[in-house]
C-alpha cells in the first residue's frame, strides 16, 4: 500500500474505532456519520499537514478516492 494511502487508512480506522479499513469502502458504509466526518477532517489536516474540508471527503468517500484526490493536488511545503 502506498505511504499516503496507508496514512489516510490509519486515520480513518482511528476515527471509526476499527482495527483497519478496506481502502475501497465508503466512509459512511463503515459506520461514519456527520460528527465523525468533522473529526476525520480535523485529524487529516492536523496529522497530514494538509488543508481539506468536509465537502472534499464527501466527494471522495473512500481511502483510495481521497488519496487519489490528494495526490492530484499541487505539492505544498508539507509535501516536500
Long-range contacts (C-beta under 8 A, 24 or more apart in sequence): 2-67, 4-67, 4-70, 4-71, 5-63, 5-64, 5-67, 7-47, 7-48, 8-44, 8-48, 8-63, 8-66, 8-67, 8-70, 9-63, 11-40, 11-43, 11-44, 11-47, 11-48, 12-40, 12-63, 14-43, 15-39, 15-40, 15-43, 21-63, 23-62, 23-63, 23-64, 23-67, 24-62, 24-63, 24-64, 25-62, 25-63, 26-61, 26-62, 27-57, 27-61, 27-62, 28-61, 48-78, 49-76, 49-78, 49-79, 50-76, 50-78
